[in-house]
Amino acid sequence: MFMSPLGWYWVVVPLAVAALGVIVVLRGFGHMARGRGGKGATHLVVGSPLALIGLGAGLIALNTQTFARLSHESDVAKISIKSTNPAEDRYELTIQRLDAPNIAALTCRVQGDEWEMSARVQKWKPWANVLGLDTTYTLDQIDNKYFDAARANGKPITACDLKGPPPAVDTYVPQSWLFWLLDRSYTEHRRFGSAAYMPNADGAQYKVVMTQSGLNAEPVNEAAEKANAARP
């Protein structure tokens, strides 16, 4: 599934180049089998780099398509909170993805003063942005947080996974290979983690937004605004 209308060519074009390279290599073996060593060697010299470069670029493109694409600013999720045990600071969070409408809402039970959502973000080189490769991200998890370290010490960690199933390409190609290709493609500017958090309160609703600098969160109803204003 491509995250934008322009995303398809980042995969199709490199794989087409790889397919052309394979064809040239096979023709080279054919020439050598017929005793045409010169032609065969030429085809192998030309086809092998085409196949390897095209395949490598295609794998990088497939990897980037597992991240949601961001142009300037994008709504990521809406979080609705229900208190289940005020005495123990237990809450039920409903997370509705706004950037992927086909994903069902997730219910997560946390214990703490605040919720925190994290994500992995990739920023690309300026020349890659010009070609249409904008900042990309993938959500990581949502977990609990306390107003200060003293309250947090000794308290349980409660969290829910937001990653979803791994991309199909990971089944066939090790992640270490993809990272190696990215490091040598000179397209990635940097990769970093980002998080946003807001206080838990019964009936509060928040919206999480991804900006070029990372995640941000904002209240969207009165209960959330009051909880945020009352935060120590």
Secondary structure, DSSP 8 states (H G I E B T S, - for coil): --SSTTTHHHHHHHHHHHHHHHHHHHHHHHHHHTT-HHHHHHHHHHHHHHHHHHHHHHHHHHHHTTSEE-SS-EEEEEEEEEEEEGGGTEEEEEEEESS-TTS--EEEEEESSEEEEEEEEEEE-HHHHHTT---EEEEEEEEEE-SSHHHHTT----EEE---S--THHHHS-HHHHHHHHHHHT-EEEEEEEEEEEE--TT-EEEEEEETTEEEEEE-SHHHHHHHHT--
